[in-house]
Amino acid sequence: MKYFELENQRLEIKVVDDKESQVIGFNPEKLICYSLDNKWDIVINSFKDKCFILSKKDSEEIFNGKKYIEEEDFQVPMESNKAIFEKNILEEYNINKKPITTFILAITYQCNLRCSYCYQQHSLKLKRINMTEQQIESIFQIILEYHQEYPNEIIQIGLFGGEPLLPSNENLITKVFEFCKKNLFLVHITTNGIFLKEYLKKIIIYRKIINGVNTTVDSMVCNEKTRINMEEEKSEVEESGITILKAVKTLLYYNIRVNVTTNIDAHNLIEISNIHEFFNKCGFYRYEKFRWDIGRVDDRLYETNYPDIIEETDIILELNKIEFPSSNMHAAFIKTASNLCKKMGMFYGQTEIKGTYNYCWTSSGLDKVFYIDNEFNTYRCTYSVGHKEKSIFQFTRENLIKYKPYNRTYLQNEMCYSCKLGGYCAGGCQLSFEVDFKRQ
């Protein structure tokens, strides 16, 4: 029998002898088979990191039990996935934990935009009020007490929202910057970028403690299509992409790290090449501290009913058309298919800190990140921020110290123990799992 194996992004021809008797370790029920066309099938053995193309005739005989293959490539474990991977998962978790704790302050749920895909601002339950100075001081005190308890851990602070850089928040922002400066903590900012130019001077002044500014540009030609302005008399969103990128260039000039995220859905999928060309033409890639994050619009809690969500593979196919400077690009959307992408040599600069069998950084526990809002609700996952029922605890010193990060893989779900994917998707998103397992 002849078949083709995907190896180092090439198809290698292999020839093996057919066997008339079954051998131990061969179980076609754990192999995945897809039809490629009317002549060929694709067979995946996820337990061996193998992917083959073989004729439909050979494929049908194998999966109907008429032909048995002794070749190592086709063998799969007879025991459950749990027995196979549990030891590897525990070892990886214990070895790779990071001595970093990040406290991200959702200082307000107010926002000047209602981006059409936004999972947070879609909620009608948000209390769109600012943290008070007294609340921020209380949070600072808890962070300092935690740092005294764990002096060897690196402490980082983040600013989140809503939109943290609203003009009305300037005093709070200054307070956070001063706290970080005094205690030698680094701080990063997540902003829609509309008011970034108003904060340029302040960010530049405090640049020694700024670890990064994360902003969003979804398109060079129709950025306003999804970024809906809540103040109709103003036109901040019009041409916001160019305005934001002018501010980004200024920050880069002062050696401040900037991550520009493009959230991809059906309406701007074809814009990936245009944005890449624009960044290249305008010299953004020449800055070591510039990074372009490719995101993916999602609906983890199935609450927005956003109609333009596309699959990971749609973006992967689009990215395959262009060549990226890996140090400047990060594919933040690859979750389910991340291990398969690595198998095929398609890394796209992915730097997310997680284990092999974790779906995302939130589920891995390799680093500790806490989002804290204006009611002291504390969240682990970005998508859960603002949903009180998803709060992991009230932000107090006692709750923070006794919290134990979990390491969620597919081992938490018995239905995954016999899955043909062999742990590749790591059990999927926990939030989606809780809402609708079959759908996710």
N, C-alpha and C positions, 0 to 999 in steps of 0.2 A: 504494500500500500504506500502511496506517495502523498505527502501533505506538506504544507508550507507553514513555517513558524515565523512570527514577528519577533525579530531579535535586532536590537540596536537600530530600530527604525527601518529595517530591511526585511524582506521576506526570504528566508532561507529554506531551500528544498531539503526535505528529509524522506528517506525511504526505509520502511520497516517491514519485517516479515509478518504476515497475518498468522494468528494463532487460532486453533480450533477449540481450545479449552480455556476456561476462565482462570485468571490468576488472582491471587490475593491482592487486595488494594485497588482493584478496578471496580468502580461503581459509577455507571453512567448517570445515575440520578443526581450526582453532585457536579456534573459537567453542565455548562450552559451552552445552548445551541441556538444560533440565529441564522435565518436564511439570508445569504448575501445576494444571490440572484437565482435564476432557474437552473444553474449548474453547480454552484458552490455554496457551502455552509461555513459559518464561523463558529468554532468551538472554543470556549474559554474554560481553562482550569485555573480558577482563582487561587487554589491551594498551592499551586506550583508556580504562580506568576507566568502562566503560559497562555498564548493565544495562537490558534491554528486556523488555517483555511484548508478544507478538504472537500472532496467531491460529495455531492448529495447521496450518491450510491453508498459510499463508505460510511458516511454519517448515519444514514438510515439503518444500515446493518449493525453499526455499533450500538445505537440507541434502542434498537429492537432486540438486542441480545443475540444476534446471529453471528457477530464477529467480536472477538475479544482481543484486546491489545495488551501485550506484555510491556510495551515501551514505557519507560519511567515517566515521560511527559504526560501520559494519560491517566496515571494512577492518582487516586485521591485518598485521603484518610477515611477509614471506616468509622472512627469514633466521631462524637459530636464536635462542633466548632469550639465549644467551651473547653473541652479537654485538650484541644490542640493549642489554643492561643492564650489560655489563662495565665500560664507561667510567663510568657513573653511580655504580656501586658503589664503584669505586676513588676517585673524587672525593669522595664522601660520607664515606668512611672517613678520608681524609687531612685533611679540613676539620674534622671533629667530634670528634676524639680529645680526651679529658678528662685534664688533668694531675693525676689523683687515683690513688693506689694504696691499696688496702684490704687489711689483713692480718687475717683472721678466725681466731681461735684456738679450735679444737675441744678445749677443755681436758680434756674427758672424753667417753667414749662411754656412760657410765652415765646412766640416766634412771629416774626414779621411776614413769614411765608406759610403757605399751606401746600407744600409740594404734593402733587397728585398721588404719588406712590408712598408718601410718608406713613409708616406704621404707627408712629407716636401721635402726631397731630390729628390722625384720623379719630382718635379716642375723644368722646364727649365727656369723659369722666375727669380729665386733667384739671387740676386747680392751677390756673395760669397766674401764679403769684411768685414774687421773688423771695429768695431766702433773705432773712434779716441779717444785719451785722452780728447780732447776738447769736443767731443760729450758726453762722460761719465760725464764730469764735469758739462755740461749743464743739464743733466738728474738729477744729484745729487742736483743741485740748485733747480730744480722744486720740487723734493721730499721734500727737507727741507722747502720750502715755503708752500707746502701742509701740512706738519706736524705742522707748526706754525698755520695754519688755523684750523686744527683739532687736537689739542694737546692730546686729550683723546684716539685717535685711536692708536692702536699698528701697527707699521710699520715693514714689513719684506721685504727682498730683495732676489731675486732668480737669478741664473745664468743658461742660457739656450742657445741653438744654433739652427741649426748646432751643433758643438761640442765645448763647452766653454773651455775645458781643453787641447786644442791643445798647444803644447810647445810654439808656437809663441804668445800665448795670455797671457803669464805669467805676464807681466807688468800690463796689464789691470786687471787681477785677483787680483793682489796685491793691486791695486788702490781701487777696490771694497771692499776688506777685510779691508783696512785701513779706508775707509769711514764708514763701519758698526761698526768697533771698536770705532771710535771717537764718533759716534752718538748712540751707544748702540742698533743698529739694528741687528737682527738675519739674517743669510743668509743661503740659501740652494742651492745645486748644482745638476743639472741634466746632467749626462754624460754617454757616451757609455762605459766608464771604461777602454778603451785601454791605456790611458795615466794616469790613476789614480795613478799608482805607482810612476810616476815622480813628482806628486803633494802631495804625502803623507806628506813630511816634512812640507810643507807650511800649509796644512790643520791642521796638529797636532799643529803647532805653534799658529794658530788662532782658536783653537778648542772651546774656550769659546763663540765665536759668530757664530759657525757653527751649524745650526739647523737641518741639515740633508744632506746626500749625497745619491742621487738617481742614481742607475746604473742598468745595464741590463745583465742578463745571461739567454739565451733562452733554453739552453740544456747543460747537462754535457758531452755529447758524440759528439754532432755535432753543437756546437755553431757557427761555421764558415759557416754553410749551408746557413744562411740568412744574415750574416754580411760580406758583400763583401768589401774587402780592395781596396782602390783606388790607393795605391802605390804598384804595383806588385812586386817590388824588395824586399819589406819587408814582414815579415810573422807575423805581430803583432796579427792577428786574430786567428792563429793556437793555440789551447789550451787556448784561451782567457778566457774561463769560469773559469778555475782553477787559472789563473794569477790574474784575477779580484777578485776572492774570497779570495786569499791570502792578497790582499790589504784591502779588507773588514774586514778580521779578525784583521788586524793591527789597523784599525780605531775603531773597536769595543773595542779593548783592551784599547784604550785611551778614551773610554766612549763617542764616537761620534756616533750619530744616523745614521744608514744606512738602506735604503730601496732597496732591490734587486728586480727588476721587471723581470718577465718572460712573454714575449708576446706569447700568445698561438694561434696557427693556426693548420691546419690539419697535418702538418709535425711533430709537437712536442707535440700534445695532450697527447700521451701515456707517455711522459716524466714527467708529473706532479708527479706521484708516485715516480719516480726515484730521482727527484730533492728533493722532500720532505724527502725521506729516506737519501739522502746525507747530507742535512742540519741537520737532526736529529743526524746522525752518527758523524758528525764533530763538534757538539756542538753549532751550531749557535743559536738554540732556547734558549740556556741558557743565552744569552745576552738580557737584557731587551730592549736595543735600536736597536735590529735587527728586521727587518720586511721583510717578503716576500710578494711582491705584485703580484697577478695573474692578468695579463692584457689580453686583447683580441685584436688581430689584426683586424683592421676595415678599412673601406674606406668611410669615411663620405661624401666626395664630389664626390664619384663614378668616380675617376680620375685615380687610379693606376691600376685598373683591376686585382688586385692581386688574383690569382686563389685559394689560400688555406684558405680563410676566412671561419670560421665555426660559428655556432649559439651559443648564450649564453647557451642554454640548453645542448649543447654537453659538455661544460666545467663543468656545474653544475653536470651533471651525473658522470663525471670523479672525481670531488671533493668529491662526495658522497661516493666514495670507500675508502677514507682515513680519518683518524681523525686528525684534526688540533689543535694545541695549539692556541686558538683564539687571544691571545695577540700578537702573532708573524705573523699573517697572515691577509691579506686584499684582498678581491675579488674586484678588481677595475673594472672588466668588467661588473658587473651586473647593467643594466640600466632599460630596459623594464620590466624585471621580478623581480625587487628588492622587490616590495610590496608582490608579490606572494611568494617569497622565505621566507620573514619574516612570512607570514601566516603559512608556513609549517615548521617553526623553523630552516630554513637554512640561518643563518646570514653570515657565512664565514668572520667575522671580518670586515664587510663593515663600513667604517667611513666617507664616503663622506658627506660633508656638503651640504645638499639640503633639500627642502621641500618634503612632501609626494607626491605631484603632480607635481614635477619638474623632468625632464628627467635626468639632471646631475647638477653638481655644477655650471657650466657656466650659465645655464638658471635660477638658483634660485635667485641669487642676495643676498643670505644670507651673503656671504663674497665678498669682492671686490678684484679682481685680474686683473692686467694689464700687458700684455707682450709688451715690447718696443723694436723695432729693430733699425738697424743702419741708417734708414731714418726717425726715430721718428714716424713711423707708430705704432699705438697702437691697440692691439688685446685683446679680452676677452676670446676667446676659444683657447685651445692648438692646435686643429686641423686647426685653421684658420691662425696661425702664418706663415708669408711669403706670404700670398695671399693678395696683396694690396687692392683688392676690398672688403675684409672682415674687413679692418681696421675701428675701431669705431671713431677714431679721430687722429689728429696730437698731439703728446705729448707736450702740453703747460700747464702752470699753469691755464690759463683761462678755457681751455677745460676740464682739470681734475676736477676742482672744480664744474663746472656746469653739469658734467656727472651724470645722475641718473640711478642707476642699475635697470634693468627690472626684472620682476618676470614672466618668461614665463612658462605657463602650457598649457594644451589642450584647455583652454578657449580662446586662441588666434586663434583657428581654428574652424569655425562653423561646419565643417564636423565631429568634435569630439563630438558635443553636444548630439547626439543620439547613440553614440558608445556603444556596449555591454560591452566593457571593463571598463566602468565607471571611466575613468581617470587613470587606473592602469599604462599605459605606458607614461602618462604625455604629450602626443602629439608627442612623439618621438624626434629625434635629429633635431634641427632647421636648421643646415647646410644641412642635407639630405633632409629635408622638402622643402627647397628652390630649390634644384636641381630636385627632383623627389618624390613628396609626396606619390604616390601610391606604389612606390618601397620601400620607407622607412617605 
